[in-house]
Amino acid sequence: MQRRSFIQTSLLAATAVGIAPTIIMGKENRKARLGFLGVGLRGRSHLRQALRRDDVIVNAICDIDADALAASQELIKKAGKKKAAEYTGSEYAFQKLLERDDIDGVIIATPWLWHTPMAVAAMKTGKYAGVEVSAANSLQECWDLVNTYEETNVPCMILENVCYRRDVMAILNMVRKGVFGELVHLECGYQHDLRHVKFNDGTPSRSDGVEFGDKAYSEARWRTLHSVKRNGDLYPTHGIGPVGTMLDINRGNRFVSLTATASKSRGLHDYIIEKGGSDHPNADVRFRLGDVVTSVIKTANGETIIVQHDTNLPRPYSLGFRVQGTKGLWMDIHDSLYIEGTSPDHRWESDKSYMTEYDHPLWKKYENLASGAGHGGMDWFVLHAFVESIKRKVDTPLDAYDAAAWSAISPLSERSISMGSAPQPFPNFTRSKWIKRKPVFALDDSY
C-alpha cells in the first residue's frame, strides 16, 4: 500500500468495517496519544523515549507487574507528565485499555507469546500497533497479523531497531547508490551470549544464578522456556530486518525458501553446572535449542542469505552482517570493506571513511535528538517512525508484511530442523503484491 493512498483507502475501509475515527478521519493529529502494553525493562525503555517528545501523550499503561507499573509512573512523574491510567490484575487487562478513545497507538513490549494477540486486538480496535520483536511465533500468527492488517487497514509496525543502526543505514545508502553493484549474497544473525539473561537468582540485580521460570526475574521468567521447548532460530529479526530492507523484501522481492540446521545443545546445561553445580535441580533440564542454528534463505531475485542464531555459548556480541555484490562487500565484524577498483587490490580497508561519506540523511538530520537514546540512538529512530506515522495518518515504514516475513523464519527453521534440514517454502504473505509494491523504508528524509 502506497503512503499517499493510505488515507483514502482507510476512509473507504472505515465505511465498510467501522474503524475508529480517531485514526483515519478528521484533521491530522498534532500529537500521538500512546498506550503501553508491557512496561518491563524493554517497555520502559520505549516509555523513556516517548516522554522525551513533546508530540507524544502517554495516556495509559498496562502490566501485570505492580513494580513495573510503579517504576513507569515514576518515569512519567519525573518527566513532568500527567499520571497515566493503569490497567492490571489480569493478563487480558490490555483489552480494556484498547477500548479507550484517547489512544491512537500502542507499544507492545510483552513476552513473545502475547505479541501477535495484542497486535491483532489493537488493529481490530483501530489502534496503530507497534510490536516488539519477534512479532509472531508461528506461521498462523504471521497470517493473523497480515489478515487483520488487510481486513482493517490499520497499520502494524514491527519495532525492529537495528534497521536504524547508523552503520547499517549507511550501508543501505551505499546499496541504493550501487556501490556494491548488484547484491548476490548476504549474512546476518543474532550472535549474543544471553546466558545471564536466560538465568538469574530472581532479583533485579540479575546476579549470577541459574533459575528460570517462576523463580527468576525479568526475561528469565519466560524467555528460557522457549529454549527448553523449541529448536530453531528463535530471534531472527535483528539480522534479517536490515537485510530485508537492503533486498527490498515484500517490495519487489521476497523470501522463497529456507533450510535450517542446528548444532547440539551444550551451552545452557554447562552454564548451570558451572554456576549452580551438578546437584542443582535445573541440571536435569534438557534444552531442545541447538547452540548454533544456521538458516539459509533463497529469494525470488536470486540472492542467498545466511542467518545464524547463537545465544547459548560464550562469545562477544555480533550481528554478523555481510553484504556482498558484484562490485564488493562489507562485513561488520571487523568494520571491513572492499570495493573493486577503489580499495587496495585484494586487501580489506576500514569502512570508517565510507560511514562518513554515506551517512544516511536521517542520521545527519536527527543525530542530536537521537543522542543518548537506547542502543546507540537507534531506539529513538524506531519510535520516531511509529509516532510520525500516527501523526500523519499513513502506513508505517515497516509493516505487517515485514513483521510476518521476518518472524516466519522462526517456525520455518523449527520445521526444517525437525525434518532433517528439509527445505521449507516461504508463505507468499503479500499475496503476490510484492511484485508491484515499491520500497519506502528510510526514503522520506523526515522519518
Phi, psi and omega in degrees: 000125180284145183301318185293340179260359186296313183297316180298315180297319181294323179297319177297319180293326181298321178297323184281319189239359174072043178292147182307125184292345180295340182264318195244005181230162177081188181287156181299132176295137176276343178228150176263126181262114189248151166240153182241120176258102185097111179233044170285207184301313181288318180298320179290333174297314176295321180299318179301318180294320179296322182289343177282345187263142177268002178251018179232136172242124178263105186265337185204149176226153183219132175193153176273352182262115181297324180295321179295319178296317181296318179296323179291317179297326177294320176298318180296318179297314180297331178279358179075026183257164178289140180304136181275148173295144183249141175231123186200187176093346181203150176295344180255015178298335181300333181296324177293320177300319183292346178281348182294147178260007177248029177237124176267327182204161179233146172261123183253111182225062183247176171305152191306321186294345179263351186301304182294311179304321181288320179296317179298315179298321179297311180299321182292338177259012174083014180258134171304135179252118172253105190249132178291172187263154341292157186278339184212157181249341182225164177295325178297319178295323176301314178293326177301318178297312182294312183297319180293319178300315181289327181286325186257338187061023175262128186293150173227118182251125171282125187274061181275100187289333184294338174302337182256008177298140192299314180292325179296320179289329175294319178295319175302318177299319178293321178300313183291336177270001175080016183298324181268004185074211177278127182293141183236314186214139178224152176226152181194180177168186173233099184243095193208119178293106183251018183300323179287342176275321183283344179225145169197184183261010176092009180244155179301338180291344178054040180289172182306129178187167183231028177271150170212169185080214187298335182273357188256186183235144173056227187298333179296343178290332184227327188292322184296330179299330176295326178288334177284320190263338191236150176227099181180186176280099187277352187210070189271345197284335178300325179271312188286337179301302177301320178297320179298322178290325179292328182263005180057041178297135184073000181220067183106356181202164175202160172287137183251314183209161181217139167235147183218151175218152183232142174285177173293165181251114180226328192300312184290320177298313180298325179296318178297316180297317182294316186271327187246347180092157184291344180266001177293140181306326182284352177294342180267357181288134176259122180263124181285329186296121174295147184295325177230119178249128182240123178245143176240125183244139173249139181255166179297329181270006171096001177283156173245150181225132171252128180238128181240144176237120189212092186233001188249002184238157177293127179188155171289159179288138174195141172265358169059039182289138170218124180237112189232131179226191185288348181244358180157188182205164176229140174228130187276344187295328175237018183051046187253148183210147175218123177239119183298132180087350179241312178284158174304143185307124173057029180226141174290152169227161179292146179273004189303311182294327179290324179298327178284313183295321185252019177310131186292143180305327179296319178290323178298323184281322190245015183306316183293321179291326181282345182301129179089351178285164185297153177053049175070021177102342186290337176297327178297316185294319184291322176290322178302316180297320179294314181296314181296324178297319178296313182298324183270353182058046178236169177292157182278152183292333170246124193239190183296327177295320177295315180303318182289311184295317182290318182288334182298341179302325181297299181295327179293320178293321177300315181293318180299314180298317181294340181254025178073037180067031178289143179298143179237129177287141175278134173300146178271077191299328181277000184054046176072006174291344178302335183296325185250345181293143183255149177299143177228339188299126175058028175261342171271127187280010179245347176190000000 
